[in-house]
Amino acid sequence: MPLLGLGALIFLIAPFAALAFVTDWVGFHFVPGDFSAAFVSVAYSLVAMPIIAALGTPLAWWLARRDFPGKLVVDALLLLPLLAPPLALGILLASLYGPYSAAGVLLGRVGVVLTNTAAAFVLAQVYGAMPYYVLAARAAFEAVPRELEEIALTLGKERWQVFLAVSLPMARLGVAAGLALAWVRALGEFGIVLIVAYFPHGIPVKLWVNLEDSGLAAVYPLLWLFLIVAMPLPLWLGIVSRRRGLM
Amino acid sequence: MQIDYRLERPLRIEARLSVAGFTVLAGASGEGKTSLLKAIAGLLPAEGEPYGGLPPQDRPVGYLPQGFALFPHLSAWENVAFPLARRSGRRERALGLMARLGIAGLAERSPDALSGGQQQRVALARALARGPELLLLDEPTSALDPATRDAVLGELIEEIRRIGLPTLVVTHDVHLAAMADRMALMVGRQIVQEGTPREVFAAPVDERAARLLGYRNLFFGLLQAIVDGLATVALDGLRLTAPAPSWGVPGMRVGIAIRSEDIALAPGGTTEAGAAAPPRMNVVMLNVTAVREEGLALRLSAYGSVALDILLPRGADGSDLSAGARVLAWVRPEHVHLFRAAG
C-alpha cells in the first residue's frame, strides 16, 4: 500500500518536477500582460468565492438534510454542470446570458453585460467552480450526526444558530476542502472563460495566448506565477480547518 | 407532572403517566421508549401535553440521549455553556454548574477524553444550563462502565433528587426502576402499570408486566376460595395460598407470579434430613433437573407438579445440590402474587 501511494504521488507531481527542469531560469522573463492577468485571476476569484459560498452552502445543506420527492432527479441534474465539457458550458452560458438572448437583453437594460466583462468572468468562474464546492460541502454536512443538531435544538437554539454553532464547525474540514477545490477550479477555469469572457485575460487564457503568440518560453514563467498565487489559500484553509474550535 | 402523549410515527405509541421525582419508565427493547422521549422533547411529531405543538427550542426540557451527544468540537465547559447566551459571565455560569455536579476539574477537557460517567455529568450540566422544567434521560446506564455503573448511577440519582427536577428515565433495565421514586411499565406501546417500585414489583398487573419485572415463574390456575384474606389457587394438582386480591372472586382464572429468589428449599426437605419441621403451605416436592452457578448464587431448574426456576442465595439450604436431587421447595404466601388472567 505505501508503495502504491508513493507511486501515485510521484505520478501526480512529476509534471511539476519536470517544469523545474524545462524552465529557462537564466532567461526567465515575463511578457507584457502577465501580471495584469494574474491580478485579474486573483481579484475576480476573490469576488467569485464569497458568491460560491453564499449560494452553494444553503444548497449543500438543503441536499444533505432534506428529503423530498424527486430528490434523485435533482441529484442527477446537479451532475450536468460537472459532466458537460467546459467549452460546451461556456457556449450554453453565452447563449443564455449573451447580448442576443432574452436574459441578456433584460440584463443589458440594467447595465449588466455578461460577455467579455468582469461580471462575465466572475459568472464563468462561479458556474465552473460551484458544483465542486456543493458536492464537497454536502458530503461534509451529511457526515454531521443529526442527533447533535437535534440536541442543539432542545438546548434552546434556533435552527440558524444550530447551523452556525454545530453543523458548520463540525463540517469544517469538508467545507474547507470544498472551498479550496472551488478556488482552484475558479482560478484554473479555462473552457467556460474562453467563450464567455475571453477578455479580460485571466492566467489560463493568457497561458493560451502566450503559447500562441510567443511559444513555450512565455508559458513557463506565467505558470510559475500561477502556482505562486494559487497555492496560499488552499494551504491556509487546510491548516485552519484542522484546528479545533474554528468557531 | 402529568405526561400524556400520542405518536403515530415511527411507532404508534400512547403514553399517559405521572412524573414525580426520579421516575423510571421500563419496557422491553422496541417498545418505542426513545421515540416517546424524543416526542416530548419535540423532535418527533406527536400530540400531547405538556408542550404540545411547540418547536423543540421552545420546550423547557433537558434531554439526555443515549451516549449523551456532547459536541465533539467543543470543550466540556463550552458544551455546558452552549445553551447560555453569548454575554459576559457565560464561562463563570458554566463553571458554576459544573462545580455543583463535581466536575469543575474537567472544564478544559475534550468530550472524547472523558469517561462515560463524566460525559453523563457534562451532559446533565448542559441540560441544566438550559433551565428545564423536566429532565428526560434515555437509557442512562447504557454508556456506563459496568464495574462502576451502580455507583455512578446512584450518585446521579442523588444529584437529580437534590436538584429537585421531575425526571423521566426510560430503560429496559428493571434494576434501575427499583431505585426510582416512581415507576411505570410499558407493554405493547402503552403504559400498563405505574406506581412506586414497591407497589409495582409486588403486584404485576399481567403476565407481560410480570415478565418485564423479572418474574420467571408464571402459571395460571383457578381461584378456589378466599378465607381470612387468603386465596387458595389450584393448578395441576397443586394448591397455593396467596394474599387475596381485591378483585378476586372464587371460580375465576388467575395468573400466579413467583420470583425465583423467593423460593426456598424447605429444611428437612432435602435429601439430608434436617432438624426443623417443613412448612405446612405452598410446599411442593420437585426433582432438580439442572444446577447452574450464577455469581455467588445458585440457579436451579426443578420439575414436579410444576416446573420452577429457583435462585438460592449463597449459604442457603440446598446450595450444595446437584442435578437429580429431590427437594421440597416452598414459598411464603405473601410472595405469591396473583394477577388477572387475560380473557
Interface residues (C-beta under 8 A of the other chain):
Chain A: P145 E147 L148 E150 I151 A152 L153 T154 L155 G156 K157 E158 R159 A165 V166 P169 M170 R244 G245 L246 M247
Chain B: K38 A41 G42 L43 P55 P56 Q57 D58 R59 V61 G62 Y63 P65 A69 F71 P72 H73 L74 S75 E78 F82 P83 S110 R126 A127 A129 R130
